[in-house]
Structures are given as structure tokens and as C-alpha cells.
Amino acid sequence: MYLFSIVFLLLHFISALSPDPRLWGVDSWSYMPGFFSYLFLLAGLLPLIPKINDIISPNFDKISDAIVKIPLLLLTLFLGVLLYVFSEEAFLSGDGLLRIRNMTAGTYIIAAEPLETFLHQLIYDIVNSIFSVSAETVYRFISIITGMLTFYLSAGYIKELFSDQKHRNFMAMMMLTSGAVMLFFGYIETYTINIGVLIIYFLSTSNMLVNRKFSYIRDCIINSVQSSFK
């Protein structure tokens, strides 16, 4: 497991320093500001050293205990600032440039993501008629706001799922370090909303199974929305 973790981290780090098509799937760090790759590598490798882990673990618990005392709304707003400050700059990653052109041209429907395209275009037309903003700006803010909402709702579900704070921390770290988080850094794509709803759907259904508090109406609504954004 230690060897796998080290190889996994190094592959991400190498792809960030020298992007290569053969490393597709472990190249999420290359789309973030450069210093993040060094930060993530250190954050991943240091806990693998037993003596350092013995020092980090108690302090991590203290920090997490202090963080959970901060109002969730305030944490969400702070997250929004971070997502904006460190927002994605690679417009050519994925179909970013194509999405900007389609939105500027007034494209309401595409076959791949019809509902998401329609919603993004509708928001752009409304906002642009008032503030005269670019398609890029609209995509960025939809991405960031989706990330904030996903974080806010996920925190609530994680709290219901786990009674132990260590388990909550572990689940939160799994989500915050996943590749999907990249989509909330002002990423220019149509499926950012879909990913956010998918995460909430996973946590919502898991919560119902674990706590045996079934809500078919809520589950059906979330599932229908998520399916519509595919």
C-alpha cells in the first residue's frame, strides 16, 4: 500500500511537471497552479513516514476540531474565495475553448449535454444583458458556485453519515483530494453541475442506507436532476 501510494503520487507529480498524453487520468495536478503539485506531493509523502505521521496526526485532529467549530456558511464563503483565487487558467483543457465559442454564438442545445448547455446559455444571456460579461466569466462563476454548494451540502451529509470526527475527516479528505474537485476551480465545461449533483446523490443515498432514513421523493428528485444533466 505504501509503494502504491508513492508511485501514485509520483505519477501525478511527473505529469504536472511534464504533461504527457500517456499520463492521462493522473494529470489533474497539471491543470492547477504550479506550486500545488509540490504542496500535494509533500502532503502525500510526509504522512507515509511513521515518525512524521505520529507528529502530524494529533495536530491534524486539533486543526480539524478547530475547523468544525467555524460556521459552515463562513467556511463555504472562504472556499469560494480560494476557488476564485486559484481558478483554472488552461482554457484548452477539455473543450473549454469550444464551450466559450458556443456560448458566445448563442448555442442553446448540443447533443452531449443538452440541459446543462441550455442552463449555462440561459444564465449567460440573462447576466450578459445586465452586466455585459464574457462567456468565460459566466462559466467560471457557475463552476465556483457549484463547488461551494457541493461543499455545503456534502458537509451536512458527511456529518449525518459518521458520528466519529476521524471518519468525517477521512471522508472529507477523500473528496477534497479527488480529481473531480478540479471542475470547481473555475473550470470551463458544461458538466460541472452534473458532477456536483452526482456527489450529492452518492452521499444522499449512502446516508439513507446507513441511517435507514429513506426519502424516495428526495432520492428521485436528485437522481432525475443528475440524469437530466448527463
C-alpha positions in Angstrom: 0.0 0.0 0.0 2.9 2.4 0.8 4.6 1.6 -2.5 1.3 2.1 -4.4 0.8 5.5 -2.7 4.3 6.6 -3.5 4.0 5.6 -7.2 0.6 7.2 -7.5 1.8 10.5 -6.0 4.9 10.5 -8.2 2.9 9.9 -11.4 0.7 12.9 -10.6 3.8 15.0 -9.8 5.6 13.9 -13.0 2.5 14.7 -15.1 2.4 18.2 -13.6 6.0 18.9 -14.4 6.0 17.4 -17.8 2.5 16.8 -19.2 2.3 13.7 -21.4 -0.8 12.2 -23.1 0.3 8.8 -21.8 -0.3 10.0 -18.3 -4.0 10.9 -18.9 -6.0 10.1 -15.8 -3.3 11.1 -13.4 -2.7 14.6 -14.8 -5.2 16.6 -12.7 -2.3 18.5 -10.9 -1.1 19.9 -14.2 -4.3 22.0 -14.5 -3.7 23.7 -11.2 -1.2 26.5 -10.3 2.3 25.1 -10.3 3.1 25.2 -6.5 0.1 23.0 -5.8 2.0 20.0 -7.3 4.8 20.4 -4.7 2.3 21.0 -1.9 0.3 17.9 -2.8 3.4 15.8 -3.1 4.7 16.8 0.3 1.2 16.4 1.9 1.0 12.9 0.4 4.6 11.7 1.2 5.2 13.1 4.7 2.4 11.1 6.4 3.9 7.9 4.9 6.9 8.4 7.2 5.9 6.8 10.5 7.7 9.2 12.8 6.3 12.2 11.0 2.8 10.7 10.9 3.0 10.3 14.7 3.6 14.1 14.9 1.1 15.1 12.2 -1.9 13.0 13.3 -2.5 14.6 16.7 -2.1 18.1 15.3 -4.3 17.3 12.3 -7.0 16.2 14.8 -6.6 19.5 16.7 -6.9 21.5 13.5 -10.0 19.6 12.3 -11.6 20.1 15.7 -11.0 23.9 15.4 -12.3 24.0 11.8 -15.6 22.2 12.6 -16.3 24.9 15.2 -16.4 27.5 12.4 -19.9 28.1 10.9 -20.4 26.1 7.8 -21.6 29.1 5.8 -18.4 31.0 6.7 -16.3 28.0 5.6 -18.2 27.8 2.3 -17.6 31.5 1.6 -13.9 31.1 2.3 -13.8 28.1 0.0 -15.4 30.3 -2.7 -12.6 32.8 -2.3 -10.0 30.0 -2.7 -11.7 28.6 -5.7 -11.7 32.0 -7.3 -8.1 33.0 -6.4 -6.7 29.7 -7.7 -9.1 29.3 -10.6 -8.2 27.3 -13.7 -6.3 29.1 -16.4 -6.0 26.3 -19.0 -8.8 27.2 -21.4 -7.7 24.4 -23.8 -8.1 21.7 -21.3 -11.1 19.6 -22.2 -13.4 21.5 -24.5 -13.1 24.9 -22.8 -12.4 27.0 -25.9 -15.2 25.3 -27.7 -17.7 26.0 -24.9 -16.7 29.7 -24.9 -17.3 29.9 -28.6 -20.7 28.1 -28.4 -21.9 30.3 -25.6 -20.8 33.4 -27.4 -22.6 32.2 -30.5 -25.8 31.6 -28.5 -25.9 27.8 -28.8 -28.6 26.6 -26.5 -28.6 22.8 -27.3 -25.8 20.3 -28.0 -26.4 16.6 -28.2 -23.9 15.6 -25.5 -25.2 17.7 -22.6 -28.5 19.4 -23.7 -29.9 20.5 -20.3 -26.5 21.7 -18.9 -25.8 23.6 -22.2 -29.3 25.2 -22.1 -28.9 26.2 -18.5 -25.4 27.7 -19.0 -26.6 29.6 -22.1 -29.7 30.9 -20.3 -27.7 32.2 -17.3 -25.2 33.8 -19.7 -27.9 35.6 -21.7 -29.6 36.9 -18.5 -26.3 38.0 -16.8 -24.8 39.4 -20.0 -27.8 41.5 -20.7 -27.4 43.2 -17.3 -23.6 43.3 -16.7 -22.1 42.7 -20.2 -19.8 39.9 -19.1 -17.9 37.3 -21.1 -18.8 33.7 -21.6 -15.6 32.7 -19.8 -16.6 34.7 -16.7 -20.1 33.0 -16.6 -18.6 29.5 -16.9 -16.1 30.3 -14.2 -18.6 31.6 -11.7 -21.1 28.7 -12.4 -18.2 26.3 -11.7 -17.2 28.0 -8.4 -20.8 28.4 -7.2 -21.4 24.7 -7.9 -18.3 23.8 -5.9 -19.5 25.9 -3.0 -23.0 24.4 -3.0 -21.5 20.9 -3.3 -19.2 21.5 -0.4 -22.0 22.9 1.8 -24.4 20.0 1.1 -21.7 17.4 1.3 -20.6 18.6 4.7 -24.1 18.2 6.0 -24.4 14.6 4.7 -21.0 13.6 5.9 -22.0 14.8 9.4 -25.1 12.6 9.3 -23.2 9.6 7.9 -20.4 9.5 10.5 -20.7 10.1 14.2 -16.9 9.9 14.7 -14.9 13.0 13.8 -12.0 11.0 12.4 -14.2 9.2 10.0 -15.7 12.5 8.9 -12.2 13.9 8.4 -11.2 10.9 6.3 -14.3 11.2 4.1 -13.8 14.9 3.7 -10.1 14.5 2.7 -11.1 11.8 0.2 -13.5 14.1 -1.5 -11.3 17.3 -1.3 -8.3 15.5 -2.9 -10.3 13.7 -5.7 -9.9 14.7 -9.3 -13.5 15.9 -9.5 -12.6 18.9 -7.4 -10.7 20.3 -10.3 -14.0 21.1 -12.0 -14.9 23.6 -9.3 -11.8 25.8 -9.8 -13.5 28.0 -12.4 -13.3 25.1 -14.9 -14.9 25.9 -18.3 -17.1 23.0 -19.0 -20.8 22.1 -19.1 -20.7 19.1 -16.8 -19.5 20.8 -13.6 -23.1 20.9 -12.4 -23.6 17.2 -13.2 -20.5 16.2 -11.1 -21.8 18.3 -8.2 -25.2 16.7 -8.3 -23.6 13.2 -8.7 -21.6 13.7 -5.5 -24.7 14.8 -3.6 -26.6 11.9 -5.0 -24.0 9.5 -3.7 -23.9 11.0 -0.2 -27.7 11.3 0.0 -28.3 7.6 -0.9 -25.4 6.4 1.3 -27.0 8.4 4.2 -30.3 6.8 3.6 -28.8 3.3 3.5 -26.6 3.7 6.6 -29.2 5.6 8.8 -32.2 3.8 7.3 -33.9 7.1 6.8 -35.4 6.6 3.4 -36.8 9.5 1.4 -37.8 8.3 -2.1 -39.0 11.7 -3.1 -35.6 13.4 -2.3 -33.8 10.5 -3.9 -35.9 10.6 -7.1 -35.5 14.3 -7.4 -31.7 14.2 -7.1 -31.5 11.2 -9.4 -33.7 12.9 -12.0 -31.7 16.1 -11.9 -28.4 14.2 -12.2 -29.7 12.1 -15.1 -31.0 15.1 -16.9 -27.6 16.7 -16.8 -25.8 13.7 -18.4 
